[in-house]
Amino acid sequence: MVRRAAIALLLAVPLACATAQQGRTPVPVIERAQAGPCVGEPAFMRRNHMDLLRHQRDDTVHAGARSGAFSLQGCIQCHASRQTASVAKGETNFCVSCHSYAAVKIDCFECHAAQPRQQARAGAAR
C-alpha cells in the first residue's frame, strides 16, 4: 500500500509541475505575414533565421548585395505589424514577440529601421 502511494506521488509531482508551468510562460503571439508564403518553412526559419541574416549581412557588407531572399529589408516588408507598421515597436510585433519569449536581445534595430521602407518615409515626413 505504501509502495503504491509512493509510486502515485512520484508520477503526480512531474505532471503537476508540467501543468503549473504551462500557465506560467506566455506563448509568443506571432502576427501573420502580410504577403504570400515565407522564403522558408516556418520551422526552418525559426531555427536558422539568424544565420541567414548574418550571411546576408556579410554579402551586403563585402559585396554590396542589398537584395536577396534573406535580406532584413525583405523580412521587415512582409512581417511588419498592421497596427504598428513595425517588427519591433510593440510586444506582439513579429521579432519582439519571439525574442522576448526566448529571452534574446534584438540588436538589429539599433542601426536598422524596423519599418518597411515606404512606411518609414511616411513617418519621417510627419
HELIX and SHEET records of a PDB file:
HELIX    1   1 VAL A    2  ARG A   24  1                                  23    
HELIX    2   2 PRO A   42  ALA A   63  1                                  22    
HELIX    3   3 LEU A   72  HIS A   79  1                                   8    
HELIX    4   4 PHE A   94  ALA A  102  1                                   9    
HELIX    5   5 CYS A  108  GLU A  110  5                                   3    
HELIX    6   6 ARG A  117  ALA A  125  1                                   9    
END                                                                             
